[in-house]
Amino acid sequence: MSGVVCSPRQALISCAVPRGRAADSMRIAISQSNYIPWKGYFDLIQSVDEFVLFDDAQYTRRDWRNRNRIKTPQGLAWLTIPVQTTGQYLALIKDIEVTDDAWAPKHWKTIVAMYAQAPHFKAFAARFEPLYLGSTETHLSRINHTWLQAACEMLEIPTRFTWSMDYDVVAGRTERLVSICQQAGASTYVSGPSARGYIDDAAFQAAGIELLYFDYAGYPEYPQLHGPFTHQVSVVDLLCHTGADARQYLRRVP
């Protein structure tokens, strides 16, 4: 994949040439953007050469697009970005806008309160405090991308980010995935396990694209504040507790 040429939109995102994989075995994953997602989301990102944020998809309420969980002494708590959804039943993720400019400092204040005593909070804060306190972005999709890219930099994940908007998106759940893979020149598509219910495996086979389903089981535990250990929290928790060792906790135990 040497000599990669970025589109203008890609140049705004990332155009790092993927490392460690031959061009004829390019792997791709396609997923809707999430806000401060859990470590499994980043494990999927690091398993591929290109990660496509499919924000041409319809926005879904009470989902992971604009919220995620952190640990507190009282249990799990949601951090939610307030967004405009009234009258936008069919709105696409890329068009969803924030309704309260104060969300970012509020979220940062909560993260500081819950994780300031974590051993690697200072390193985390140095990278992410400016993103929260300096945030002026009004669209959820862009907020998610900024945070995802920053987390990947801290996790030393070199995977290239693109948008579904960089590609011609066709109709059909499986057809659009196959089409993006073909346009990207991917030989392998890595899917989350929940997609088994709707993906047509035969369509990938007919296109000569290997289809793999990701497995989120078997992650090791790490020392964690606020009661019994849980995996089902934002990667904020992992970064604050493990710092430079975070990537080893993205590796699943056989």
FIDREN-111763 format. One record per residue (C-alpha): residue number from 1; x, y, z. Coordinates in nm, 2 decimals. Layout:
N
 seq     xx     yy     zz
 NUM      X      Y      Z
...
***
This chain:
254
 seq     xx     yy     zz
   1   0.00   0.00   0.00
   2   0.29   0.23  -0.07
   3   0.22   0.55  -0.26
   4  -0.13   0.60  -0.11
   5  -0.30   0.92  -0.24
   6  -0.56   1.07  -0.01
   7  -0.88   1.24  -0.12
   8  -0.92   1.60   0.03
   9  -1.16   1.45   0.29
  10  -0.92   1.18   0.38
  11  -0.64   1.43   0.43
  12  -0.85   1.59   0.70
  13  -0.87   1.25   0.88
  14  -0.56   1.05   0.84
  15  -0.35   0.92   0.55
  16  -0.09   0.71   0.73
  17   0.02   0.42   0.52
  18  -0.07   0.10   0.71
  19   0.22  -0.09   0.84
  20   0.30  -0.46   0.87
  21   0.06  -0.61   0.60
  22   0.11  -0.67   0.23
  23  -0.11  -0.49  -0.01
  24  -0.26  -0.81  -0.14
  25  -0.39  -0.90   0.21
  26  -0.55  -0.57   0.30
  27  -0.80  -0.59   0.58
  28  -1.09  -0.35   0.64
  29  -1.36  -0.29   0.90
  30  -1.67  -0.07   0.86
  31  -1.85   0.06   1.17
  32  -2.06   0.35   1.28
  33  -1.87   0.60   1.49
  34  -1.91   0.58   1.87
  35  -1.84   0.82   2.15
  36  -1.54   0.71   2.37
  37  -1.61   0.34   2.30
  38  -1.49   0.04   2.50
  39  -1.16  -0.13   2.44
  40  -1.31  -0.40   2.20
  41  -1.39  -0.13   1.95
  42  -1.02  -0.03   1.94
  43  -0.91  -0.40   1.93
  44  -1.12  -0.42   1.61
  45  -0.95  -0.10   1.48
  46  -0.60  -0.24   1.54
  47  -0.69  -0.57   1.36
  48  -0.73  -0.40   1.02
  49  -0.54  -0.17   0.78
  50  -0.83   0.07   0.72
  51  -1.13   0.15   0.94
  52  -1.43   0.31   0.77
  53  -1.66   0.52   0.98
  54  -2.00   0.45   0.83
  55  -2.17   0.77   0.93
  56  -2.40   0.77   0.63
  57  -2.61   0.54   0.84
  58  -2.93   0.64   1.02
  59  -2.88   0.77   1.37
  60  -3.02   0.55   1.64
  61  -3.13   0.68   1.98
  62  -3.02   0.53   2.31
  63  -2.72   0.37   2.13
  64  -2.34   0.41   2.15
  65  -2.32   0.70   1.90
  66  -2.34   0.98   2.16
  67  -2.28   0.81   2.49
  68  -2.07   0.56   2.69
  69  -2.02   0.44   3.04
  70  -1.75   0.50   3.31
  71  -1.71   0.36   3.66
  72  -1.79   0.56   3.97
  73  -1.80   0.47   4.34
  74  -2.18   0.44   4.30
  75  -2.16   0.21   4.00
  76  -2.16   0.26   3.62
  77  -2.26   0.61   3.49
  78  -2.34   0.74   3.15
  79  -2.15   1.03   2.98
  80  -2.39   1.15   2.71
  81  -2.35   1.42   2.44
  82  -2.68   1.60   2.40
  83  -2.78   1.60   2.04
  84  -3.08   1.72   1.83
  85  -3.30   1.43   1.73
  86  -3.65   1.58   1.75
  87  -3.80   1.59   1.40
  88  -3.50   1.40   1.26
  89  -3.63   1.05   1.28
  90  -3.44   0.96   0.96
  91  -3.13   1.18   1.02
  92  -2.79   1.04   0.93
  93  -2.52   1.02   1.19
  94  -2.30   1.26   0.99
  95  -2.58   1.53   1.02
  96  -2.65   1.50   1.39
  97  -2.56   1.82   1.58
  98  -2.49   1.89   1.94
  99  -2.75   2.10   2.13
 100  -2.54   2.21   2.44
 101  -2.19   2.36   2.41
 102  -2.13   2.29   2.77
 103  -2.13   1.91   2.73
 104  -1.75   1.89   2.69
 105  -1.63   2.07   3.01
 106  -1.90   1.88   3.20
 107  -1.78   1.55   3.07
 108  -1.42   1.64   3.15
 109  -1.51   1.75   3.50
 110  -1.67   1.41   3.56
 111  -1.38   1.22   3.42
 112  -1.14   1.41   3.64
 113  -1.35   1.34   3.95
 114  -1.38   0.97   3.88
 115  -1.02   0.90   3.75
 116  -0.78   1.15   3.90
 117  -0.66   0.89   4.15
 118  -0.59   0.63   3.87
 119  -0.22   0.57   3.82
 120  -0.19   0.70   3.47
 121  -0.45   0.98   3.47
 122  -0.18   1.26   3.43
 123  -0.07   1.11   3.10
 124  -0.43   1.07   2.98
 125  -0.51   1.43   3.09
 126  -0.22   1.58   2.90
 127  -0.36   1.43   2.58
 128  -0.73   1.47   2.62
 129  -0.80   1.77   2.84
 130  -0.74   2.01   2.54
 131  -0.98   1.81   2.33
 132  -1.26   1.86   2.59
 133  -1.19   2.21   2.71
 134  -1.10   2.34   2.36
 135  -1.39   2.16   2.18
 136  -1.58   2.38   1.93
 137  -1.71   2.11   1.70
 138  -2.09   2.10   1.65
 139  -2.14   1.77   1.47
 140  -2.14   1.44   1.66
 141  -1.96   1.25   1.38
 142  -1.66   1.48   1.39
 143  -1.65   1.48   1.77
 144  -1.63   1.10   1.77
 145  -1.36   1.09   1.50
 146  -1.14   1.34   1.69
 147  -1.16   1.14   2.00
 148  -1.11   0.80   1.82
 149  -0.80   0.93   1.65
 150  -0.66   1.07   1.97
 151  -0.72   0.74   2.16
 152  -0.55   0.55   1.87
 153  -0.25   0.77   1.89
 154  -0.22   0.71   2.27
 155  -0.27   0.33   2.20
 156  -0.01   0.35   1.92
 157  -0.26   0.20   1.67
 158  -0.15   0.31   1.31
 159  -0.47   0.21   1.13
 160  -0.60   0.45   0.87
 161  -0.94   0.62   0.92
 162  -1.17   0.70   0.63
 163  -1.54   0.79   0.60
 164  -1.81   0.61   0.42
 165  -1.86   0.94   0.24
 166  -1.52   0.88   0.07
 167  -1.69   0.60  -0.12
 168  -1.99   0.54  -0.35
 169  -2.24   0.38  -0.11
 170  -2.49   0.15  -0.28
 171  -2.82   0.01  -0.15
 172  -2.85  -0.31   0.06
 173  -2.69  -0.39   0.39
 174  -2.44  -0.65   0.26
 175  -2.41  -0.50  -0.08
 176  -2.28  -0.17   0.05
 177  -2.02  -0.35   0.26
 178  -1.90  -0.55  -0.03
 179  -1.89  -0.24  -0.25
 180  -1.68  -0.04  -0.01
 181  -1.44  -0.33   0.03
 182  -1.40  -0.35  -0.35
 183  -1.35   0.02  -0.39
 184  -1.09   0.02  -0.11
 185  -0.91  -0.28  -0.26
 186  -0.96  -0.49   0.05
 187  -0.91  -0.87   0.04
 188  -1.06  -0.93   0.39
 189  -1.36  -0.78   0.57
 190  -1.36  -0.80   0.95
 191  -1.70  -0.77   1.10
 192  -1.83  -0.73   1.45
 193  -2.01  -1.04   1.58
 194  -2.35  -0.88   1.60
 195  -2.37  -0.85   1.22
 196  -2.40  -1.23   1.18
 197  -2.77  -1.19   1.19
 198  -2.79  -0.99   0.86
 199  -2.47  -1.03   0.66
 200  -2.50  -1.25   0.35
 201  -2.18  -1.45   0.36
 202  -2.24  -1.57   0.01
 203  -2.21  -1.21  -0.13
 204  -1.86  -1.18   0.01
 205  -1.77  -1.52  -0.12
 206  -1.90  -1.43  -0.47
 207  -1.69  -1.11  -0.46
 208  -1.38  -1.30  -0.36
 209  -1.35  -1.12  -0.03
 210  -1.27  -1.32   0.29
 211  -1.53  -1.25   0.57
 212  -1.41  -1.28   0.93
 213  -1.62  -1.23   1.24
 214  -1.44  -1.06   1.53
 215  -1.45  -1.22   1.88
 216  -1.46  -0.99   2.18
 217  -1.42  -1.27   2.44
 218  -1.11  -1.33   2.65
 219  -0.97  -0.99   2.74
 220  -0.75  -0.99   3.05
 221  -0.85  -0.79   3.35
 222  -0.64  -0.50   3.49
 223  -0.63  -0.31   3.82
 224  -0.94  -0.09   3.83
 225  -1.09   0.17   4.07
 226  -1.44   0.17   4.21
 227  -1.54  -0.18   4.30
 228  -1.55  -0.51   4.11
 229  -1.39  -0.53   3.77
 230  -1.60  -0.48   3.46
 231  -1.50  -0.48   3.09
 232  -1.81  -0.29   2.98
 233  -1.68   0.06   3.01
 234  -1.52   0.33   2.80
 235  -1.16   0.30   2.69
 236  -1.10   0.60   2.92
 237  -1.10   0.35   3.20
 238  -0.83   0.14   3.04
 239  -0.61   0.44   2.95
 240  -0.62   0.60   3.30
 241  -0.54   0.27   3.47
 242  -0.28   0.12   3.25
 243  -0.12   0.40   3.05
 244   0.15   0.29   2.81
 245   0.07  -0.08   2.89
 246  -0.29  -0.04   2.76
 247  -0.23  -0.23   2.43
 248  -0.15  -0.55   2.61
 249  -0.50  -0.54   2.75
 250  -0.64  -0.53   2.40
 251  -0.49  -0.87   2.33
 252  -0.74  -1.14   2.40
 253  -0.64  -1.45   2.60
 254  -0.68  -1.77   2.40
***
